[in-house]
Amino acid sequence: MPDHRKLGRELDLFDTDPLIGAGLPYWLPDGATIRHTLEEYIRDAERRAGYRHVYSPVLGKRELYELSGHWSHYSDDMFPPMELGAQPGGEQVVLRPSLCPHHAVIYRSRAHSYRELPLRMAELGGMYRSELSGVLGGLTRVRAIQLNDAHIFCTLDQVADEAGAALEMIRRAYQALGIAPARYRLSLPGPGGKYVAAPELWRRSTALLTDVLDRSGLPYEAVEGEAAFYGPKIDVQVADGAGRESTLSTVQVDFHQPERFDLHYIGPDGARHRPVMVHRSIIGSVERAVAHLIEVHGGAFPAWLAPTQLVVLPVSEAELPQAEALVRRCADLGLRAEPAGPERGSLGARIRAARLVPYQAVVGAREAADGRVALRLRDGRRPAPQAADDTLARIAALVAAHSTDLWDEA
């Protein structure tokens, strides 16, 4: 398995610069295309699953994180507060280390009835971790993170179904991305003072997640010392070529923050009740997800995710008009296509240069005359020449379905 730091730079996906800073990569056009496509995939999946999307600021007052518990349990991983104004002891704001306090505030800004629950709130938002320079690396450990995050506010009876549905969303996303988990981990608290002191809440939340895993039939192992400071987690672990594991996706049950923020809903009895907060992330941080995809696929991404999905190869300059028209048709269908004309070298050299592109459409004199294309697939297959419109329609259908198959033989 290749190292994403080396391959990502060779493929012009991302890079870093000391002037910007360690752990702060920037995305080049092809990398930005992958990131945007991945973000749109997850937003669409969340919309279909009944999530509503919000935006919240990447800054918050220090008091917000004192209330949530982050300041007392997580401040070592946070950037220092910024003083607003010239007077010491004035207002302080902090770059957020997570999105959950903001979502808790958004929830409590409006009254809620039990009829609204489960209320699923999602955001692809920025957060910041003050990582030490020695642990930073490529896209896997960064200081500015774009997180696919969501919080489900629900009744106690709804927790198991919501957590199970999140695991199913993770399974479908991994299938579309062509990746597989290394293992499932039930992350529990360990010794030490970094966890909130609420034994009964820990017991209840751990029992709920254990039941969810047991009912799912997924193999898992319980590991102490890996929980969030406010509750246990189901962590979906992935591994790189050296066998190093990292957490990509997670499902968490949280009784702590609903209590800290005094969240409530009005039940059928007309009384106030405390919701449970289920945290879940389907693809985790976009940076870590792309790093893993680069390594797993070696740059040969699934067609729906590839920065260039089809390259059009006119055999000679005489076929350039037909090749350019084919690229325009691709754009109309939402496909990302580029022409690669004779000015880039021989046909063989151009085919080799486009080896990571899922589809190569060769347009020679015969194809130009009858409106057909000779298609070459990245995996070496060569379907029989077809009308250009039919070929593009089949590719567009596979891309829209987020298929990992390059061609439908039916």
N, C-alpha and C positions, 0 to 999 in steps of 0.2 A: 504494500500500500504506500503510495507516494506521500511525501510531506507536503501539506497544503501550503506551507510558507514558501517553499521553493516553486511549486507548480502554480500557485496563485499568482505569483509575480511573473513567471514565464508566460502565462496566459493573459497577462494584463488585466487581472481582475481587481487587484487592490495593491496598495503599497503603503509605505510609511516614510516619514521624514523627521529627522531630529528637531527641526524647527517647529513642527506641530507637536511632537512629543511622543514618548514611548507609550504603547498601549492605546494609541489613537490613530488607527489606520484610516486611510481614505479610500473610497471606492472609485475605480476607473469605469468607463462606460459599460463594458461587458459585465463587470462585477455588479454595477448598479442595476443592470437589466435583470440579472439573476435575483438580486435582493428584492427588487420591485415585484417581480413575478411571484416570488415566494410569499411576499407580504400580501399580495392580492389573492393568492390561493387560500391563505389562512383566513383572511377577512371574509371571503366568500363562504368557506366552510363554517365559520362562526355564524354568519347571517343565516345560513340554512339550518343551523342548530338552535336558533332562537336567541342569539346574543344581540345586544344593542351596543354599538360602539360609541366611545366617548374620547375626548382629549382632555388631558390635565397637564398642568405646568411641570417642568422638570425641577423647579425650585419650590421650597416650602419653608415656612418659618420653623425655627428650631423647636418651638413649642409643639408643632405638629408631630415631630418625631419623638419628643418626650412623651406625649400622650400615647402614641402607638407602641412605645417600648423600644423602638429602634435605638434611641439615644443611649439608653442604659445598657442594652444588650448587644448593640451592633456598631457602636460609634467608632471602633477601631478600623472598620472597613469603610467609613464615610469620610468625605472630604471635610476639612474644617469649615466652620461657619464663616460667612461673609458679613461684615458689619455694614449696615446701611446708615449713612450719615457720618458726620465728623465726631460726634460725641461718643466716648466709650460707654458701654453698657446699654447701647440703643438696640434697635431691632436687628436681629440676626436671621439670615436666610441660609439654607443648606441645599446643595445639590442632592436630589433624592436618591436613596439607595434602593428603593423599591416603589412600586405603584400602589400597593395596598392601602396605605394611609389616605391617599387622595381619593381612592374609590370609596372608602368608608365615609369620607366627608361628603362625597357626591350622593351616596345613598341616604345619609341622614338629612340632606338638604330638603327633602320632600317627604311628606307623610306616605306611608305604604300600608296597604291592606293585604291580608293573607291571600286574597284572590290574585294579587300580582306575582306571588312567589311560585316557583323560583324566578328571581330577577337575575338575569345573566348580563354582566357588564364586562365589556372587553375593550382592550386598547393595545395598539402597537406603539409603545412609548419608550422614550429615552430614560435611562437611569445611569447612575455613576457609582463606581466602586474605587476606593483608594488602594488599588493593588500595588504591592511592592514591585519594583522594577525587576527583581530576580525571578518572579513567577510569570511575567508577561511573555506572550508568545503568539505571533501571527494574529489570527482571529479568535483563538480559543480562550485566551485570557486577555481581556482589554479593560480599559478604564471607562470608556463610554459605550454603553450597551443599549441596543434596540431590542426590547423584550416583547415577545408575544405573550401578553398577560391577560388574565380574566379572573373575575371574582363573582361567584354565584352566591346570592343571599337567599337562603331557603329555610324551611322548617326542618326540624330534626328528622322527621319522617322522610324528607326528600333527599337527605344527604347521600345515602347509599346509591340511589338511582342517578343522581347528578355526577357523583364520582365515577360510577361505572360508565356513564355516557362519555365522560372525558377520556377514560381509557380507550373506549372504542374510537373516538376521534383521533387519538394518538395512533392507534393501529392503522386506520385508514390513511392518515398522513404519511406514515412510514412506508406503506405500500405504494403510494403515489410517488414518493421520493426515491424509492428503490433502496431503502436502508433497513437495517434490522437491529433490534436492541441486543446488547450484550447480556443484559439481565435486568430483572425488576428487583428493586430494593425497597424494603419497608424501613425507612429511616427514623430511628428512635432517639430520644435524648440520652445523653451520657452523663457522667459525673461532672461537676463543676457548676459555676454560677451563671453560665451564659443563657440558661433557659428560664422562662418565667416559672415562678414558684406557685403552681396550681395543680397539685397532684390529681384531683378529681377530674379537672378538664383534660389532663393528659390521658387519664385512664379511659375516658369516654371517647376521645378522638382516636386513640390508638385502636380501641375495640372496633370502631366504625371502619377504619381503613383496613384492618385485618379481615373483617367480614367481606369487604368489597373485593379484596384480593382472593380470598377463598372462594367466593362465588364466581369470580371470573375464570377460575381454573388456571390462571397464570402461575408458573413457578416463580418463587421469590425467596429472598433471604432477608431476615431482619438484622440490621446493623445499628449498633448503638453509637451515639455521638454525631450522627449525621442529620438530625432533625433541624427544622427551623426553630428559632428561639421561642416561637409562640405555639408550635404544634408539630405533630409527626407528618411525614410525607411518604407518598409513593413516588420513588424516583425511577425514571427509565434511563438506564445507563447505556452509553455507546462506547466503543473502543476504537483507538487508532491502530495503525500498523504495528506499533511497538507494544500493543496490549494495554496501553494506558487508558483508564476509564475516565469519563466525565459524564455529568448529568446533562441530558438534553431536554427531557420533558418531566413534568412533575404534577402531582395532584396532592393537595393538602387540605386538611380539615382544621379550622381555626375557631375556637370558642373565645379566645382571648381578646382579639381586637373588637368584636361586636360588644363586648363588655366595656372595654376601655373607651370606646366612642359612644357608648350608651345607645346603640342601635336598637330599633324596635319596629314591630309591625302590629297592626290591629287585627286580632284574631276574630274568629266567628262569634266568640263570646263578648266582643266589644272591649276586651282588655288588651293591654300592651304586652307583647311577647318578644323575646329576644331571638333574632335570626341566628343561624349558623352561617359562617363565611367559608365557602370552599374556594381555595385558590387553585388555579390550574393553568398550565402552559403547555400548549400542544407541540410547538417546535422550540421552546426555550428562547434563547437569544438568537437573533438572526445571524450574528457573527459566528457563533459556535456551530449553528446549523449549516451554514455555507462552508465552513472549514471542514466539517465532516463529509459533506457532499463532494467537495473537491477530492478528498482522499479516497472515498469509497468508489467514485466513478472515474477517477484519474482524469478529470476534465471532460469526460464523455457523458455529459448530463442527460437525464431523460429529455426527450424531445420537447416537452411542454416547458421545461425549465432552461433549455439551452439558450445562450445569448443570441446565436445565429442558428435558426432551425433549418434553413435550406439555403444552399449556395447554388447559384445558376451559372453553368459553365458553357458559354458559347464556344463551339469548336474553332471558329474563326471570326474575324471582324464582320463578315457578312451576316452572321446570326445575332449580332449585338442588339438590333432593334427588337427582335423577338425575345431575347433574354431580358431586356429592360422591361418589356411589356409583362413578362412573367413575374418579375419582381413586383411590379405595381399591382398585379392581381393578388399576389401574396399579401401585400399590405392591406388590400381591401378585405381580405379574409382574416386579418389579425395575425398573420404569420410574419415572423422576423426573417427576412431573406436578403441576400446580398448577391450582386453579380461579381463574377471573377473572370474577367476577359483575358484575351491573349496577351495583353500587355504585362500580365503577371507571370508569363512563361508558358511552357508547353502544357498541353492538356494533362499529361501525366503528373507534371510538377504541381499543377493546380489541384488535382485530385488528392495528392499526398498532403498538400498544405491544409486541405479541408477535412482531414481524416477524423477530426472530432465532431464535425458537423453531422447531425443525424441524417440529413437528406442532401444528395447531390443530384441536380437535374442537368443532364447533358443535353444541349441543343445543337444538333448538327443540321446539315442542309435538309435532310429528309424530315426531321422533326419540325424544323421551321416551316417547311412547305405544307405539312398536313396538321399543324397545331398539336403535336404530340411531344412528350418528353421521354427521354430514356433515363429512368431513375436508378440511382445507385444508393443503397442503404449503407449506413456506417458499419453494420455488422457483416458486410460483404455480399448481401443478397442483391439481385438485380431483377425486380419485377418486370414483367413484359411491358413494353411501351404502351402508354395509354394516352387518351386525350388529356391535354394539360389541365383543363377544368376538372375532370374526374379525379386526376391524381391529387391536385391541390385540395379538393373537397375531402378526400379520404385522409389526407394528412391533417387537415384542420379538425376533422372529427376526432382523430386520435389525440390531438393536442388538447382539444376542449374537454375530453374525458380524463385528462391527466394520466394517460396510459403510459406504462413503461415499455410497451411493445411498439416497435417501429413501423410495423405493417400488419394489416389485417388481411390474411390470406383468403378469407371467404369471398 
